[in-house]
Amino acid sequence: MHTKKKMLLVTGEGTDHIPALRLALGSPDIELTGIVFGGPSQTEAMNQQTRQVLESAGQSGLLLAQADQGAELIVRQTDLHRGELILVTLGPLTELAKALQMDKELAKKFAAVIVKGGAIRVPGNVTPIAEANMHADPEAAALVLASKLPLLLVPLDATYALHMRMDGGNSLDACAAMMAAIHPEIAEKQTLKISVDCQSTLSRGALIADLRAIPRVGIDTEVCLDIQTEPVVKRAMEVMGTGDKQ
């Protein structure tokens, strides 16, 4: 009997997560167990779009949590599916950081944690060097990176080439992170020593990688620096209803 991977999705604010959600719902390998909605500016109209997608997929009874209840849902789900749960975060890491503070053993309970966020060798998308999710709550990002989670970071570096192929914005980045969760073999990974800048006004929220021949500063972090373009473009086009630039 085919065993599906259990997945909990934490969205970002807005509706950029919708195509990635469709990828998860359409995968024969994934059983979605719940969704944590984005941050405080998330509106009911935005949430309703997610509910409509779930209803059309026959998943209207799925567990849903607003951002202020997100940490509790993360803790409950990891207890329920200990060692089996894949967490995919598409927004700031605030709720995951809160969950880690609530349960000191949480990091040991995940099968995998896929984090969309950061920029290492490419420009940021909210400041010259910082990506939006890390910039929104760098203290949470620093806590998450230090927590020894089975973590894969999917920064803007991974989707840089994808944006040359098709229009998609943050939705394309979300699709790439979801594809890395569903099909980890398409992600080209490297372990880097990473730090999060929580102090400087100019570089707050930036990820700093020690790229020296013998790196010494930062936390060992598995990073997806590139991703196989063709499978992501193909599936993203299907769920986003957009076209290839070529």
N, C-alpha and C positions, 0 to 999 in steps of 0.2 A: 504494500500500500504506500502511495506517495505521501510523504510527510511534508507539510508546508512549514515554512519559516514564519514564526510569529513576529509581528512588527507593530510598534507603537510610533505614531507620527506626531511630531511637534511642529506646527506650522509657523511661518512668519506672519507678520501683519499684512493685511490685504488679501489678495486672491492669487498671488503668484504660485502658490502651492497646488492649485487645482490640477494642472497637467501632471505633476508628480504623483498626486493622489490617484489620478486615473491609471498611471503606470502600475501602482501597487495593486489597485483593485482588479486590473486586467491580467496580472501575473498569476499563472497557475502554481507558482512556487511560494506565494505570499498569502498569509492569513492576517489581515489587519485586525488588531485587537482594540484599538482606540485612537482617538485624536485629541491632542491638546491644541486649542486655538491660540492665535497670536496674542500680542501684548495688549495694553490698555486702550489703544486707539482702534482696536478691531471692532467693527460695527456689526450689528445684528444682520444687516443686509449682506455683508461679506460672509458671515457664518452661514446664512441661508443658502448661498451658492454651494457651499460644501455639503450641506444637508441634501440639496437637490441631486448632486453627483452621487452621494451615498444611496439615495432612494432609487435612482435609476439603475444602480448596480445591485439592488436587493439587499443593501446593508443599512437600512434606516434605523436598525436597532443597535448600531455600534455605539460603544461608550464614547461620550464627548465631554470635554472639560474646558471651561474658560481658563484664561491664563492664571487667575488667582487660585485655581484649584489644580493647576497642572502638576505641581510637585507631588501632591498627594496621589494623583492618578499614576504618575511614574513609579512611585514607591509601591503602590498596590499591585501594579502590573508586573513589576519585577519579582515581587513575592509570589504571585500567582504562577508566573512562567519562569521561575528561576533557572538560569543557565540556557534558556531558549530564546529570550526576547532580543530582537534587534530594535534599537532606538534610532530613528532618523530625525534629526533636528534641522529645520530649514530657516529658523529665525535666531534671535538672540538666545544666549544660553542661560538666561535668568532662572527659568523653572528647573532645569537640570541641576544647576548649582544649588538651588534651594533643596531639591530632593537629596543631593549628596550630603547636605548638612543635616537633613532629617534622619537619614539612615547611613551610618558610618560604614556599613558593609555593602552598600549599594553597588559600588564599582565591581565587586566580585560576582554580581548576580546577572549581568548582561552577557548575551552571546556576542554582541557587537554594538558599537555606537558610531553612527555615521553623522558627521557634523559638516554642514555646508557653511563655510565662512573663511575669512582671511584672504590675504594676498601676500605672496612671498617674493616672487621675482617679477611680478606684474604690478601695474598701478592699482590703487584702491578704487572704490566706486562711490565713496562718500567724502574722503579726503584724498590727497595725492598718494597716500600710502596705506590707508585703512579701509577695510571692507565694512559694509554696513552692520552686519550681525556682530562682529567683534567690537566695533566702535560703539554700538548701542549699550553694551554692558561689558567692558573689558575686565572688570573684577571677576564677574561670573566666568568669563572665558579663561582667565588665569586659574581659577579654582578648578575648573573642569579639566584643563590640561594637566594639572598637578595631581589629579585623583587616581591615576593608574587605571583608568578605564581601558577596555579593549577598543580603542578609538581609532577611527580613520578620518582624517581631516580632508575635506574636499574644498580647496580654496579656488579663487578666481583663476589661478594658474591652470587648473584642470580643464577649464571651459574656454580658455582664451582662443584656441583654434576653432572651437565650435562656433563662436560668434563670427568668425570669418566665413562660415558656411551658411548660416541662417539667422534670421531675426528672432529674438526670443527674450532678451533681457533677463531679469531675475528668474522668470519661469524656466528658461533654458538651464540656468545654473541649478535650479531645484531638480529638474529632470536628470541632470548628470549625477547629482548626489544620490537620487533614488536608484538610478541604474547601477551605480557603484555598490549600493546596498543589495540589490537583487542579483546582480551578476558581478561579484567582486573580481572575477578574472579579467574584466575589461579595464580595470584601474591599474595604472602603472604607479607603483608605490615606492617610496623612499623614506627611510627613517632619518629625521632631522632633529637637531636640538632647537627648540622653539621657545621664545619668551613672548609675553604680551605686554605692551607698554601701557601702563595704567597711570602714568604720572605726567608725561609731557603734554603740553597744550597742543603742540604741532603734530605730534605723532601718537596721540592717545588712541588706543584700540588697534594699533599696528602690530602685526606679527613680525618678530625679529628672529630670523634664522641665522645660526652661527654656521656660516658656509666655509669656514677655514678648513684647511686640510686636516687638521686635528681639532675638531670643535670641542669647546669646553663649557660654553654658557648656554643654559636653557634645559628644557625637559625633552627627553626622547619622545618623539611623536611620529606616528606613521602618517605620511602625507601622500595624497594622490596628486602628483604634479602634472599628470597627463592622463587622458582617458581615450580609449579607442573611439574615433570619431564616427565611423559609419553606423554602428549599432545605436548610438545615442541619437544621431541625426534622424535615423529611420523611425525610431520609436517616438522621438519628440515631435516630429512632423505629424505623426498619426494622432497624438493626443492634444497638440496645440493648434492643429488646423492651419499650419503655416507652410511656407515653401523654402526650398533650398535656394541660396543666393546664386549658385552656379547654374 
